[in-house]
Amino acid sequence: MSTGDRLRSQVAQDSSPFAFLAAHHLFGVLPPEELRSLVAEVAERRYRKGHHVFFPGDVPSQVYVVKQGLISLTKGDEHGTARVLLTYGCG
């Protein structure tokens, strides 16, 4: 089962941030006490389609984990048209 499939299954069963991160390949290796500490810092957000999460030049201060849907990393070309460079999904 792929990471994305495992996470989608976890979301269907238990939507708590702890359960989701515990099933994630990056965060799931943490000891439970460290994971609980991390979950205390979680802020779940939903964005509508087309919303910009961050812009070029923004200083990163957060980690984004896709729980549902897709996020596209885009870059504007010389005409200002956004081109998709990468697409991220659950996992």
Distance bins in CASP14 RR format, pairs under 12 A and 6 or more apart:
PFRMAT RR
TARGET T0000
AUTHOR 0000-0000-0000
RMODE 2
METHOD distances of the structure
MODEL  1
1 7 0 0 0 0 1 0 0 0 0 0 0
1 8 0 0 0 0 1 0 0 0 0 0 0
1 9 1 0 0 1 0 0 0 0 0 0 0
1 10 0 0 0 0 0 1 0 0 0 0 0
1 23 0 0 0 0 0 1 0 0 0 0 0
1 25 0 0 0 0 0 1 0 0 0 0 0
1 91 0 0 0 0 0 1 0 0 0 0 0
2 8 0 0 0 0 1 0 0 0 0 0 0
2 9 0 0 0 0 0 1 0 0 0 0 0
2 23 0 0 0 0 0 1 0 0 0 0 0
2 25 0 0 0 0 1 0 0 0 0 0 0
2 89 0 0 0 0 0 1 0 0 0 0 0
2 90 0 0 0 0 1 0 0 0 0 0 0
2 91 0 0 0 0 1 0 0 0 0 0 0
3 9 0 0 0 0 0 1 0 0 0 0 0
3 10 0 0 0 0 0 1 0 0 0 0 0
3 20 0 0 0 0 0 1 0 0 0 0 0
3 23 0 0 0 0 1 0 0 0 0 0 0
3 24 1 0 0 1 0 0 0 0 0 0 0
3 25 1 0 1 0 0 0 0 0 0 0 0
3 26 0 0 0 0 1 0 0 0 0 0 0
3 27 0 0 0 0 0 1 0 0 0 0 0
3 28 0 0 0 0 0 1 0 0 0 0 0
3 65 0 0 0 0 0 1 0 0 0 0 0
3 66 0 0 0 0 0 1 0 0 0 0 0
3 89 0 0 0 0 0 1 0 0 0 0 0
3 90 0 0 0 0 1 0 0 0 0 0 0
3 91 1 0 1 0 0 0 0 0 0 0 0
4 10 0 0 0 0 1 0 0 0 0 0 0
4 11 0 0 0 0 1 0 0 0 0 0 0
4 12 0 0 0 0 0 1 0 0 0 0 0
4 20 0 0 0 0 0 1 0 0 0 0 0
4 23 0 0 0 0 1 0 0 0 0 0 0
4 24 0 0 0 0 1 0 0 0 0 0 0
4 25 0 0 0 0 1 0 0 0 0 0 0
4 65 0 0 0 0 0 1 0 0 0 0 0
4 66 0 0 0 0 1 0 0 0 0 0 0
4 67 0 0 0 0 0 1 0 0 0 0 0
4 68 0 0 0 0 0 1 0 0 0 0 0
4 69 0 0 0 0 0 1 0 0 0 0 0
4 88 0 0 0 0 0 1 0 0 0 0 0
4 89 1 0 0 1 0 0 0 0 0 0 0
4 90 1 0 1 0 0 0 0 0 0 0 0
4 91 1 0 1 0 0 0 0 0 0 0 0
5 11 0 0 0 0 0 1 0 0 0 0 0
5 12 0 0 0 0 0 1 0 0 0 0 0
5 23 0 0 0 0 0 1 0 0 0 0 0
5 25 0 0 0 0 0 1 0 0 0 0 0
5 89 0 0 0 0 0 1 0 0 0 0 0
5 90 0 0 0 0 1 0 0 0 0 0 0
5 91 0 0 0 0 1 0 0 0 0 0 0
6 12 0 0 0 0 0 1 0 0 0 0 0
6 13 0 0 0 0 0 1 0 0 0 0 0
6 19 0 0 0 0 0 1 0 0 0 0 0
6 20 0 0 0 0 0 1 0 0 0 0 0
6 22 0 0 0 0 0 1 0 0 0 0 0
6 23 1 0 1 0 0 0 0 0 0 0 0
6 24 0 0 0 0 1 0 0 0 0 0 0
6 25 0 0 0 0 1 0 0 0 0 0 0
6 28 0 0 0 0 0 1 0 0 0 0 0
6 90 0 0 0 0 1 0 0 0 0 0 0
6 91 0 0 0 0 1 0 0 0 0 0 0
7 13 0 0 0 0 0 1 0 0 0 0 0
7 14 0 0 0 0 0 1 0 0 0 0 0
7 15 0 0 0 0 0 1 0 0 0 0 0
7 19 0 0 0 0 1 0 0 0 0 0 0
7 20 1 0 0 1 0 0 0 0 0 0 0
7 21 0 0 0 0 1 0 0 0 0 0 0
7 22 0 0 0 0 0 1 0 0 0 0 0
7 23 1 0 1 0 0 0 0 0 0 0 0
7 24 1 0 0 1 0 0 0 0 0 0 0
7 25 0 0 0 0 1 0 0 0 0 0 0
7 26 0 0 0 0 0 1 0 0 0 0 0
7 27 0 0 0 0 0 1 0 0 0 0 0
7 28 0 0 0 0 0 1 0 0 0 0 0
7 65 0 0 0 0 1 0 0 0 0 0 0
7 66 0 0 0 0 1 0 0 0 0 0 0
7 67 1 0 0 1 0 0 0 0 0 0 0
7 68 0 0 0 0 1 0 0 0 0 0 0
7 69 0 0 0 0 0 1 0 0 0 0 0
7 89 0 0 0 0 1 0 0 0 0 0 0
7 90 1 0 1 0 0 0 0 0 0 0 0
7 91 1 0 1 0 0 0 0 0 0 0 0
8 15 0 0 0 0 0 1 0 0 0 0 0
8 20 0 0 0 0 0 1 0 0 0 0 0
8 23 0 0 0 0 1 0 0 0 0 0 0
8 24 0 0 0 0 0 1 0 0 0 0 0
8 66 0 0 0 0 0 1 0 0 0 0 0
8 67 0 0 0 0 1 0 0 0 0 0 0
8 68 0 0 0 0 1 0 0 0 0 0 0
8 69 0 0 0 0 1 0 0 0 0 0 0
8 89 0 0 0 0 1 0 0 0 0 0 0
8 90 1 0 1 0 0 0 0 0 0 0 0
8 91 0 0 0 0 1 0 0 0 0 0 0
9 15 0 0 0 0 0 1 0 0 0 0 0
9 19 0 0 0 0 0 1 0 0 0 0 0
9 20 0 0 0 0 0 1 0 0 0 0 0
9 23 1 0 0 1 0 0 0 0 0 0 0
9 90 0 0 0 0 0 1 0 0 0 0 0
9 91 0 0 0 0 0 1 0 0 0 0 0
10 16 0 0 0 0 1 0 0 0 0 0 0
10 17 0 0 0 0 0 1 0 0 0 0 0
10 18 0 0 0 0 0 1 0 0 0 0 0
10 19 1 0 1 0 0 0 0 0 0 0 0
10 20 1 0 1 0 0 0 0 0 0 0 0
10 21 0 0 0 0 1 0 0 0 0 0 0
10 22 1 0 0 1 0 0 0 0 0 0 0
10 23 1 1 0 0 0 0 0 0 0 0 0
10 24 0 0 0 0 1 0 0 0 0 0 0
10 25 0 0 0 0 0 1 0 0 0 0 0
10 27 0 0 0 0 0 1 0 0 0 0 0
10 28 0 0 0 0 0 1 0 0 0 0 0
10 67 0 0 0 0 1 0 0 0 0 0 0
10 68 0 0 0 0 0 1 0 0 0 0 0
10 90 0 0 0 0 1 0 0 0 0 0 0
10 91 0 0 0 0 0 1 0 0 0 0 0
11 17 0 0 0 0 0 1 0 0 0 0 0
11 19 0 0 0 0 1 0 0 0 0 0 0
11 20 1 0 0 1 0 0 0 0 0 0 0
11 21 0 0 0 0 0 1 0 0 0 0 0
11 22 0 0 0 0 0 1 0 0 0 0 0
11 23 0 0 0 0 1 0 0 0 0 0 0
11 24 0 0 0 0 0 1 0 0 0 0 0
11 44 0 0 0 0 0 1 0 0 0 0 0
11 65 0 0 0 0 0 1 0 0 0 0 0
11 66 0 0 0 0 0 1 0 0 0 0 0
11 67 1 0 0 1 0 0 0 0 0 0 0
11 68 1 0 0 1 0 0 0 0 0 0 0
11 69 0 0 0 0 0 1 0 0 0 0 0
11 90 1 0 0 1 0 0 0 0 0 0 0
11 91 0 0 0 0 0 1 0 0 0 0 0
12 19 0 0 0 0 0 1 0 0 0 0 0
12 20 0 0 0 0 0 1 0 0 0 0 0
12 23 0 0 0 0 0 1 0 0 0 0 0
12 67 0 0 0 0 0 1 0 0 0 0 0
12 68 0 0 0 0 0 1 0 0 0 0 0
12 90 0 0 0 0 0 1 0 0 0 0 0
13 19 1 0 0 1 0 0 0 0 0 0 0
13 20 0 0 0 0 0 1 0 0 0 0 0
13 22 0 0 0 0 0 1 0 0 0 0 0
13 23 0 0 0 0 1 0 0 0 0 0 0
14 20 1 0 0 1 0 0 0 0 0 0 0
14 21 0 0 0 0 0 1 0 0 0 0 0
14 22 0 0 0 0 1 0 0 0 0 0 0
14 23 0 0 0 0 1 0 0 0 0 0 0
15 21 0 0 0 0 0 1 0 0 0 0 0
15 23 0 0 0 0 0 1 0 0 0 0 0
15 44 0 0 0 0 1 0 0 0 0 0 0
15 67 0 0 0 0 1 0 0 0 0 0 0
15 68 0 0 0 0 1 0 0 0 0 0 0
16 22 0 0 0 0 1 0 0 0 0 0 0
16 23 0 0 0 0 0 1 0 0 0 0 0
16 35 0 0 0 0 0 1 0 0 0 0 0
16 36 0 0 0 0 0 1 0 0 0 0 0
16 39 0 0 0 0 1 0 0 0 0 0 0
16 42 0 0 0 0 1 0 0 0 0 0 0
16 44 0 0 0 0 0 1 0 0 0 0 0
16 67 0 0 0 0 0 1 0 0 0 0 0
17 23 0 0 0 0 0 1 0 0 0 0 0
17 24 0 0 0 0 0 1 0 0 0 0 0
17 27 0 0 0 0 1 0 0 0 0 0 0
17 35 0 0 0 0 1 0 0 0 0 0 0
17 36 0 0 0 0 0 1 0 0 0 0 0
17 38 0 0 0 0 1 0 0 0 0 0 0
17 39 1 0 1 0 0 0 0 0 0 0 0
17 40 0 0 0 0 1 0 0 0 0 0 0
17 41 0 0 0 0 1 0 0 0 0 0 0
17 42 1 0 1 0 0 0 0 0 0 0 0
17 43 0 0 0 0 1 0 0 0 0 0 0
17 44 1 0 0 1 0 0 0 0 0 0 0
17 45 0 0 0 0 0 1 0 0 0 0 0
17 65 0 0 0 0 1 0 0 0 0 0 0
17 67 0 0 0 0 1 0 0 0 0 0 0
18 24 0 0 0 0 0 1 0 0 0 0 0
18 27 0 0 0 0 1 0 0 0 0 0 0
18 28 0 0 0 0 0 1 0 0 0 0 0
18 30 0 0 0 0 0 1 0 0 0 0 0
18 32 0 0 0 0 1 0 0 0 0 0 0
18 33 0 0 0 0 0 1 0 0 0 0 0
18 34 0 0 0 0 0 1 0 0 0 0 0
18 35 1 0 0 1 0 0 0 0 0 0 0
18 36 1 0 0 1 0 0 0 0 0 0 0
18 37 0 0 0 0 0 1 0 0 0 0 0
18 38 0 0 0 0 1 0 0 0 0 0 0
18 39 1 0 1 0 0 0 0 0 0 0 0
18 40 0 0 0 0 1 0 0 0 0 0 0
18 42 0 0 0 0 1 0 0 0 0 0 0
18 44 0 0 0 0 0 1 0 0 0 0 0
19 27 0 0 0 0 0 1 0 0 0 0 0
19 28 0 0 0 0 0 1 0 0 0 0 0
19 32 0 0 0 0 0 1 0 0 0 0 0
19 35 0 0 0 0 0 1 0 0 0 0 0
19 36 0 0 0 0 0 1 0 0 0 0 0
19 39 0 0 0 0 1 0 0 0 0 0 0
19 42 0 0 0 0 0 1 0 0 0 0 0
19 67 0 0 0 0 0 1 0 0 0 0 0
20 26 0 0 0 0 0 1 0 0 0 0 0
20 27 0 0 0 0 1 0 0 0 0 0 0
20 28 0 0 0 0 1 0 0 0 0 0 0
20 35 0 0 0 0 0 1 0 0 0 0 0
20 38 0 0 0 0 0 1 0 0 0 0 0
20 39 0 0 0 0 1 0 0 0 0 0 0
20 42 0 0 0 0 1 0 0 0 0 0 0
20 44 0 0 0 0 1 0 0 0 0 0 0
20 65 1 0 0 1 0 0 0 0 0 0 0
20 66 0 0 0 0 0 1 0 0 0 0 0
20 67 1 0 0 1 0 0 0 0 0 0 0
20 68 0 0 0 0 0 1 0 0 0 0 0
20 90 0 0 0 0 1 0 0 0 0 0 0
20 91 0 0 0 0 1 0 0 0 0 0 0
21 27 1 0 1 0 0 0 0 0 0 0 0
21 28 1 0 0 1 0 0 0 0 0 0 0
21 29 0 0 0 0 0 1 0 0 0 0 0
21 30 0 0 0 0 1 0 0 0 0 0 0
21 32 0 0 0 0 0 1 0 0 0 0 0
21 34 0 0 0 0 0 1 0 0 0 0 0
21 35 1 0 0 1 0 0 0 0 0 0 0
21 36 0 0 0 0 1 0 0 0 0 0 0
21 37 0 0 0 0 0 1 0 0 0 0 0
21 38 1 0 0 1 0 0 0 0 0 0 0
21 39 1 0 0 1 0 0 0 0 0 0 0
21 40 0 0 0 0 0 1 0 0 0 0 0
21 41 0 0 0 0 0 1 0 0 0 0 0
21 42 1 0 0 1 0 0 0 0 0 0 0
21 44 0 0 0 0 0 1 0 0 0 0 0
21 63 0 0 0 0 0 1 0 0 0 0 0
21 65 1 0 0 1 0 0 0 0 0 0 0
21 67 0 0 0 0 1 0 0 0 0 0 0
21 91 0 0 0 0 0 1 0 0 0 0 0
22 28 1 0 1 0 0 0 0 0 0 0 0
22 29 0 0 0 0 1 0 0 0 0 0 0
22 30 0 0 0 0 1 0 0 0 0 0 0
22 31 0 0 0 0 0 1 0 0 0 0 0
22 32 1 0 0 1 0 0 0 0 0 0 0
22 34 0 0 0 0 0 1 0 0 0 0 0
22 35 1 0 0 1 0 0 0 0 0 0 0
22 36 0 0 0 0 1 0 0 0 0 0 0
22 38 0 0 0 0 0 1 0 0 0 0 0
22 39 0 0 0 0 1 0 0 0 0 0 0
23 29 0 0 0 0 0 1 0 0 0 0 0
23 35 0 0 0 0 0 1 0 0 0 0 0
23 65 0 0 0 0 0 1 0 0 0 0 0
23 67 0 0 0 0 0 1 0 0 0 0 0
23 90 0 0 0 0 0 1 0 0 0 0 0
23 91 0 0 0 0 1 0 0 0 0 0 0
24 30 0 0 0 0 1 0 0 0 0 0 0
24 35 0 0 0 0 1 0 0 0 0 0 0
24 38 0 0 0 0 0 1 0 0 0 0 0
24 39 0 0 0 0 0 1 0 0 0 0 0
24 42 0 0 0 0 0 1 0 0 0 0 0
24 63 0 0 0 0 0 1 0 0 0 0 0
24 65 1 0 0 1 0 0 0 0 0 0 0
24 66 0 0 0 0 0 1 0 0 0 0 0
24 67 0 0 0 0 1 0 0 0 0 0 0
24 90 0 0 0 0 1 0 0 0 0 0 0
24 91 1 0 0 1 0 0 0 0 0 0 0
25 65 0 0 0 0 0 1 0 0 0 0 0
25 90 0 0 0 0 0 1 0 0 0 0 0
25 91 1 0 0 1 0 0 0 0 0 0 0
26 35 0 0 0 0 0 1 0 0 0 0 0
26 38 0 0 0 0 0 1 0 0 0 0 0
26 63 0 0 0 0 1 0 0 0 0 0 0
26 65 0 0 0 0 1 0 0 0 0 0 0
26 91 0 0 0 0 1 0 0 0 0 0 0
27 34 0 0 0 0 1 0 0 0 0 0 0
27 35 1 0 0 1 0 0 0 0 0 0 0
27 36 0 0 0 0 0 1 0 0 0 0 0
27 37 0 0 0 0 0 1 0 0 0 0 0
27 38 1 0 0 1 0 0 0 0 0 0 0
27 39 0 0 0 0 1 0 0 0 0 0 0
27 41 0 0 0 0 0 1 0 0 0 0 0
27 42 0 0 0 0 0 1 0 0 0 0 0
27 63 0 0 0 0 1 0 0 0 0 0 0
27 65 1 0 0 1 0 0 0 0 0 0 0
27 91 0 0 0 0 0 1 0 0 0 0 0
28 34 0 0 0 0 1 0 0 0 0 0 0
28 35 1 0 0 1 0 0 0 0 0 0 0
28 38 0 0 0 0 1 0 0 0 0 0 0
28 39 0 0 0 0 0 1 0 0 0 0 0
28 65 0 0 0 0 0 1 0 0 0 0 0
28 91 0 0 0 0 0 1 0 0 0 0 0
29 35 0 0 0 0 1 0 0 0 0 0 0
29 38 0 0 0 0 0 1 0 0 0 0 0
30 36 0 0 0 0 1 0 0 0 0 0 0
30 37 0 0 0 0 1 0 0 0 0 0 0
30 38 1 0 0 1 0 0 0 0 0 0 0
30 39 0 0 0 0 0 1 0 0 0 0 0
31 37 0 0 0 0 1 0 0 0 0 0 0
31 38 0 0 0 0 0 1 0 0 0 0 0
32 38 0 0 0 0 0 1 0 0 0 0 0
32 39 0 0 0 0 0 1 0 0 0 0 0
33 39 0 0 0 0 0 1 0 0 0 0 0
33 40 0 0 0 0 0 1 0 0 0 0 0
34 40 0 0 0 0 0 1 0 0 0 0 0
34 41 0 0 0 0 0 1 0 0 0 0 0
35 41 0 0 0 0 0 1 0 0 0 0 0
35 42 0 0 0 0 0 1 0 0 0 0 0
36 42 0 0 0 0 0 1 0 0 0 0 0
38 63 0 0 0 0 1 0 0 0 0 0 0
38 65 0 0 0 0 0 1 0 0 0 0 0
39 65 0 0 0 0 0 1 0 0 0 0 0
41 61 0 0 0 0 0 1 0 0 0 0 0
41 62 0 0 0 0 1 0 0 0 0 0 0
41 63 0 0 0 0 1 0 0 0 0 0 0
42 62 0 0 0 0 0 1 0 0 0 0 0
42 63 0 0 0 0 1 0 0 0 0 0 0
42 64 0 0 0 0 0 1 0 0 0 0 0
42 65 0 0 0 0 1 0 0 0 0 0 0
42 67 0 0 0 0 0 1 0 0 0 0 0
43 61 0 0 0 0 0 1 0 0 0 0 0
43 62 0 0 0 0 1 0 0 0 0 0 0
43 63 0 0 0 0 0 1 0 0 0 0 0
43 64 0 0 0 0 0 1 0 0 0 0 0
43 65 0 0 0 0 0 1 0 0 0 0 0
44 64 0 0 0 0 0 1 0 0 0 0 0
44 65 0 0 0 0 1 0 0 0 0 0 0
44 66 0 0 0 0 0 1 0 0 0 0 0
44 67 1 0 0 1 0 0 0 0 0 0 0
44 68 0 0 0 0 0 1 0 0 0 0 0
45 51 0 0 0 0 1 0 0 0 0 0 0
45 53 0 0 0 0 1 0 0 0 0 0 0
45 62 0 0 0 0 0 1 0 0 0 0 0
45 64 0 0 0 0 1 0 0 0 0 0 0
45 65 0 0 0 0 0 1 0 0 0 0 0
45 66 0 0 0 0 0 1 0 0 0 0 0
45 67 0 0 0 0 1 0 0 0 0 0 0
45 68 0 0 0 0 0 1 0 0 0 0 0
45 71 0 0 0 0 0 1 0 0 0 0 0
46 53 0 0 0 0 0 1 0 0 0 0 0
46 66 0 0 0 0 0 1 0 0 0 0 0
46 67 0 0 0 0 1 0 0 0 0 0 0
46 68 0 0 0 0 1 0 0 0 0 0 0
46 69 0 0 0 0 0 1 0 0 0 0 0
47 53 1 0 0 1 0 0 0 0 0 0 0
47 54 0 0 0 0 0 1 0 0 0 0 0
47 64 0 0 0 0 1 0 0 0 0 0 0
47 66 0 0 0 0 0 1 0 0 0 0 0
47 67 0 0 0 0 0 1 0 0 0 0 0
47 68 0 0 0 0 0 1 0 0 0 0 0
47 69 0 0 0 0 1 0 0 0 0 0 0
47 70 0 0 0 0 0 1 0 0 0 0 0
47 71 0 0 0 0 1 0 0 0 0 0 0
47 72 0 0 0 0 0 1 0 0 0 0 0
48 69 0 0 0 0 0 1 0 0 0 0 0
49 69 0 0 0 0 1 0 0 0 0 0 0
49 70 0 0 0 0 1 0 0 0 0 0 0
49 71 0 0 0 0 0 1 0 0 0 0 0
49 72 0 0 0 0 0 1 0 0 0 0 0
50 70 0 0 0 0 0 1 0 0 0 0 0
50 71 0 0 0 0 1 0 0 0 0 0 0
50 72 0 0 0 0 1 0 0 0 0 0 0
50 74 0 0 0 0 1 0 0 0 0 0 0
50 82 0 0 0 0 1 0 0 0 0 0 0
50 84 0 0 0 0 0 1 0 0 0 0 0
51 71 0 0 0 0 1 0 0 0 0 0 0
51 72 0 0 0 0 0 1 0 0 0 0 0
52 58 0 0 0 0 1 0 0 0 0 0 0
52 71 0 0 0 0 0 1 0 0 0 0 0
52 72 0 0 0 0 0 1 0 0 0 0 0
52 73 0 0 0 0 0 1 0 0 0 0 0
52 74 0 0 0 0 1 0 0 0 0 0 0
52 82 0 0 0 0 0 1 0 0 0 0 0
53 60 0 0 0 0 0 1 0 0 0 0 0
53 62 0 0 0 0 1 0 0 0 0 0 0
53 63 0 0 0 0 0 1 0 0 0 0 0
53 64 1 0 0 1 0 0 0 0 0 0 0
53 65 0 0 0 0 0 1 0 0 0 0 0
53 66 0 0 0 0 0 1 0 0 0 0 0
53 70 0 0 0 0 0 1 0 0 0 0 0
53 71 1 0 0 1 0 0 0 0 0 0 0
53 72 0 0 0 0 0 1 0 0 0 0 0
53 73 0 0 0 0 1 0 0 0 0 0 0
53 74 0 0 0 0 0 1 0 0 0 0 0
53 88 0 0 0 0 0 1 0 0 0 0 0
54 60 1 0 0 1 0 0 0 0 0 0 0
54 61 0 0 0 0 1 0 0 0 0 0 0
54 62 0 0 0 0 1 0 0 0 0 0 0
54 63 0 0 0 0 0 1 0 0 0 0 0
54 64 0 0 0 0 1 0 0 0 0 0 0
54 71 0 0 0 0 0 1 0 0 0 0 0
54 73 0 0 0 0 0 1 0 0 0 0 0
54 74 0 0 0 0 0 1 0 0 0 0 0
55 73 0 0 0 0 0 1 0 0 0 0 0
55 74 0 0 0 0 0 1 0 0 0 0 0
55 75 0 0 0 0 0 1 0 0 0 0 0
55 76 0 0 0 0 0 1 0 0 0 0 0
55 82 0 0 0 0 0 1 0 0 0 0 0
56 73 0 0 0 0 0 1 0 0 0 0 0
56 74 0 0 0 0 1 0 0 0 0 0 0
56 75 1 0 0 1 0 0 0 0 0 0 0
56 76 0 0 0 0 1 0 0 0 0 0 0
56 82 0 0 0 0 0 1 0 0 0 0 0
56 85 0 0 0 0 0 1 0 0 0 0 0
58 64 0 0 0 0 0 1 0 0 0 0 0
64 71 1 0 0 1 0 0 0 0 0 0 0
64 73 0 0 0 0 0 1 0 0 0 0 0
64 88 0 0 0 0 1 0 0 0 0 0 0
64 89 0 0 0 0 0 1 0 0 0 0 0
64 91 0 0 0 0 0 1 0 0 0 0 0
65 71 0 0 0 0 0 1 0 0 0 0 0
65 88 0 0 0 0 1 0 0 0 0 0 0
65 89 0 0 0 0 1 0 0 0 0 0 0
65 90 0 0 0 0 1 0 0 0 0 0 0
65 91 1 0 0 1 0 0 0 0 0 0 0
66 72 0 0 0 0 0 1 0 0 0 0 0
66 73 0 0 0 0 0 1 0 0 0 0 0
66 86 0 0 0 0 0 1 0 0 0 0 0
66 87 0 0 0 0 1 0 0 0 0 0 0
66 88 1 0 1 0 0 0 0 0 0 0 0
66 89 1 0 1 0 0 0 0 0 0 0 0
66 90 1 0 1 0 0 0 0 0 0 0 0
66 91 1 0 0 1 0 0 0 0 0 0 0
67 88 0 0 0 0 0 1 0 0 0 0 0
67 89 0 0 0 0 1 0 0 0 0 0 0
67 90 1 0 0 1 0 0 0 0 0 0 0
67 91 0 0 0 0 1 0 0 0 0 0 0
68 88 0 0 0 0 0 1 0 0 0 0 0
68 89 0 0 0 0 1 0 0 0 0 0 0
68 90 1 0 0 1 0 0 0 0 0 0 0
68 91 0 0 0 0 0 1 0 0 0 0 0
69 87 0 0 0 0 1 0 0 0 0 0 0
69 88 0 0 0 0 1 0 0 0 0 0 0
69 89 1 0 0 1 0 0 0 0 0 0 0
69 90 1 0 0 1 0 0 0 0 0 0 0
69 91 0 0 0 0 0 1 0 0 0 0 0
70 84 0 0 0 0 0 1 0 0 0 0 0
70 86 0 0 0 0 0 1 0 0 0 0 0
70 87 1 0 1 0 0 0 0 0 0 0 0
70 88 1 0 0 1 0 0 0 0 0 0 0
70 89 1 0 1 0 0 0 0 0 0 0 0
70 90 0 0 0 0 1 0 0 0 0 0 0
70 91 0 0 0 0 0 1 0 0 0 0 0
71 84 0 0 0 0 0 1 0 0 0 0 0
71 85 0 0 0 0 0 1 0 0 0 0 0
71 86 0 0 0 0 1 0 0 0 0 0 0
71 87 1 0 0 1 0 0 0 0 0 0 0
71 88 1 0 1 0 0 0 0 0 0 0 0
71 89 1 0 0 1 0 0 0 0 0 0 0
71 90 0 0 0 0 0 1 0 0 0 0 0
71 91 0 0 0 0 0 1 0 0 0 0 0
72 82 0 0 0 0 1 0 0 0 0 0 0
72 83 0 0 0 0 1 0 0 0 0 0 0
72 84 1 0 1 0 0 0 0 0 0 0 0
72 85 1 0 0 1 0 0 0 0 0 0 0
72 86 1 0 0 1 0 0 0 0 0 0 0
72 87 1 0 1 0 0 0 0 0 0 0 0
72 88 1 0 0 1 0 0 0 0 0 0 0
72 89 0 0 0 0 1 0 0 0 0 0 0
73 82 0 0 0 0 0 1 0 0 0 0 0
73 83 0 0 0 0 1 0 0 0 0 0 0
73 84 1 0 0 1 0 0 0 0 0 0 0
73 85 1 0 1 0 0 0 0 0 0 0 0
73 86 1 0 1 0 0 0 0 0 0 0 0
73 87 1 0 0 1 0 0 0 0 0 0 0
73 88 1 0 0 1 0 0 0 0 0 0 0
73 89 0 0 0 0 0 1 0 0 0 0 0
74 80 0 0 0 0 0 1 0 0 0 0 0
74 81 0 0 0 0 1 0 0 0 0 0 0
74 82 1 0 1 0 0 0 0 0 0 0 0
74 83 1 0 0 1 0 0 0 0 0 0 0
74 84 1 0 1 0 0 0 0 0 0 0 0
74 85 1 0 0 1 0 0 0 0 0 0 0
74 86 0 0 0 0 1 0 0 0 0 0 0
74 87 0 0 0 0 1 0 0 0 0 0 0
74 88 0 0 0 0 0 1 0 0 0 0 0
75 81 0 0 0 0 1 0 0 0 0 0 0
75 82 1 0 0 1 0 0 0 0 0 0 0
75 83 1 0 1 0 0 0 0 0 0 0 0
75 84 0 0 0 0 1 0 0 0 0 0 0
75 85 1 0 1 0 0 0 0 0 0 0 0
75 86 0 0 0 0 1 0 0 0 0 0 0
76 82 1 0 1 0 0 0 0 0 0 0 0
76 83 1 0 1 0 0 0 0 0 0 0 0
76 84 0 0 0 0 0 1 0 0 0 0 0
76 85 0 0 0 0 1 0 0 0 0 0 0
77 83 1 0 1 0 0 0 0 0 0 0 0
77 84 0 0 0 0 0 1 0 0 0 0 0
77 85 0 0 0 0 0 1 0 0 0 0 0
END
